Amino acid sequence: MKRTVVGILTLTGVLACDEPTRPADPSPAAPITATTTAAASRFNVRSLGTLGGTFSAGFAINERSEVVGDADLPSGEVRAFLWRQGQGMRSLGTLGGAESFGDHINDLGEAVGFSEIRPGSEVVRAFLWSEAGGMRGLGTLGGKNSFANSINNRREVVGESQNVNDRSRAFLWRPGRGMRSLGTLGGANSTALDVNDATQVAGGSQKANGDEHAFLWTADGGMEDLGTLGGANSRAFGISQTGEVVGISQTAVGTERPFLWTREAGCGAWARWAARWASLSASTPTGGSWAPV
C-alpha cells in the first residue's frame, strides 16, 4: 500500500467564529540583505539517504536530531525508518506485513506510525517502536485499522482507529492502560493528530451536521470545539507544551488559512495577527515588505 492522507474530509463550506476584517495576504518577498544571507549560511540541506530504493521522506524530528519517516526498499516496499547522526538510516521493520510508515518520534527516541499486519493484507495497525522493545502493535477500538500520529515524552500515543461500527475515532493510548476513544463533537468521525506532555490532544472531529472542527481534548474537559475563522471547517495539526493549537481553517469567503488558537483569544488570535500585520505594514521602510511571523 502507498501512504495516503488519513482523515475525515476535505475542508469545504461556511460557518462559525466571526472573523475580523483582515489585510490582503502578503505577496512581495522581503528584500535579501546581508543579515538574511548570513543567517541562511548557518544551515545546510543534506540527504538522509534511502533504504536501497528510490524514495524516502522524513516526517518528524526530535530534540536529539533523530528523524523518522518512510523509505523504499530495493523491492519497492515501504518501511518506516529511524535516522541517527553517525548511524544513518535503519528500517524499523513491520508488524508482519510488507510495509510500514513512520509518523512521529519523541525525545526518548520512541517512534510511532502504522504497519500492515500480515502478507497480502492492507489491514494496518498503529505501532510504537522503541530500541528496547522493537515494534509493537497498539490494537484498535474494535475495528480493522488504526493509525498512530504522534507520541509525547510520557509515551502517550494519539491517532485514529476504526471502531466496531467502522467509524473513525480519535484515540489516546497510554502504557498499561491501552487505547481509549476520545469521542467526537457530535458527528461520526474524529482523528487525533498531536499530543503534548500535559496530555492535551489536538485534532479534528465531525459535528452533527457533517462539518469538521478543530478540537482540543483534555482529561478534565473532554473534547472542546475550537471553532473556525468564519467558515464551515477547521482542523488542528499541532499543540505546544503550553496548550497553543495550530491548524487550518476556512474563512467566511471560503479560502483556507492557518490559525493559532489560544485559551485567552480563541479564534480571536486572528484579530491579533491582523492588528500586528497592519502595524508592521505601516512601519515598513519604502521598498521593503513585512510577512507575518
Long-range contacts (C-beta under 8 A, 24 or more apart in sequence): 1-99, 1-116, 1-122, 1-124, 2-78, 3-70, 3-78, 3-101, 6-147, 6-160, 6-191, 7-160, 7-191, 7-204, 7-235, 8-168, 8-189, 8-190, 8-191, 8-204, 8-205, 8-206, 8-212, 9-206, 9-210, 9-212, 9-233, 11-212, 11-231, 11-232, 11-233, 11-234, 11-235, 11-248, 11-249, 11-250, 11-256, 12-232, 12-233, 12-250, 13-211, 13-231, 13-232, 13-233, 13-250, 13-254, 14-230, 14-231, 14-232, 14-250, 14-252, 14-254, 15-211, 15-228, 15-230, 15-231, 15-232, 15-233, 16-213, 16-227, 16-228, 16-230, 16-231, 16-232, 16-267, 17-227, 17-228, 17-229, 17-230, 17-266, 17-267, 18-230, 18-267, 19-229, 19-230, 19-251, 19-252, 19-267, 19-270, 20-270, 20-271, 20-274, 21-274, 22-270, 22-273, 22-274, 22-277, 23-274, 23-277, 23-278, 23-281, 26-277, 26-289, 26-290, 26-291, 26-292, 28-289, 29-289, 30-288, 30-289, 30-290, 30-291, 31-287, 31-288, 31-289, 48-83, 48-88, 48-89, 49-83, 49-88, 49-89, 50-89, 51-79, 51-81, 51-89, 51-91, 56-81, 56-89, 58-83, 59-102, 59-103, 59-104, 60-102, 60-103, 60-104, 60-105, 61-105, 62-105, 62-106, 62-107, 62-109, 63-107, 64-107, 64-109, 66-105, 66-109, 67-105, 68-92, 68-102, 68-103, 68-104, 68-105, 68-111, 68-113, 69-102, 70-101, 70-102, 80-111, 80-113, 80-115, 80-127, 80-129, 82-109, 82-111, 82-129, 92-129, 92-135, 93-134, 93-135, 94-135, 95-125, 95-127, 95-135, 95-137, 97-121, 97-123, 97-124, 100-127, 100-135, 103-147, 103-148, 103-149, 103-150, 104-148, 104-149, 104-150, 104-151, 105-151, 106-151, 106-152, 106-153, 106-155, 107-153, 108-153, 108-155, 110-151, 110-155, 111-151, 112-148, 112-149, 112-150, 112-151, 112-157, 112-159, 113-147, 113-148, 114-145, 114-146, 114-147, 114-148, 114-159, 126-157, 126-159, 126-161, 126-171, 126-173, 128-155, 128-157, 128-173, 138-173, 138-178, 138-179, 139-178, 139-179, 140-179, 141-169, 141-171, 141-179, 141-181, 143-167, 146-171, 146-179, 148-173, 149-191, 149-192, 149-193, 149-194, 150-192, 150-193, 150-194, 150-195, 151-195, 152-195, 152-196, 152-197, 152-199, 153-197, 154-197, 154-199, 156-195, 156-199, 157-195, 158-192, 158-193, 158-194, 158-195, 158-201, 158-203, 159-191, 159-192, 160-190, 160-191, 160-192, 170-201, 170-203, 170-205, 170-215, 170-217, 170-223, 172-199, 172-201, 172-217, 182-217, 182-222, 182-223, 183-222, 183-223, 184-223, 185-213, 185-215, 185-223, 185-225, 187-211, 187-212, 190-215, 190-223, 192-217, 193-235, 193-236, 193-237, 193-238, 194-236, 194-237, 194-238, 194-239, 195-239, 196-239, 196-240, 196-241, 196-243, 197-241, 198-241, 198-243, 200-239, 200-243, 201-239, 202-236, 202-237, 202-238, 202-239, 202-245, 202-247, 203-235, 203-236, 204-234, 204-235, 204-236, 204-247, 214-245, 214-247, 214-249, 214-259, 214-261, 216-243, 216-245, 216-261, 226-261, 226-266, 226-267, 227-266, 227-267, 228-267, 229-257, 229-259, 229-267, 229-270, 231-256, 234-259, 236-261
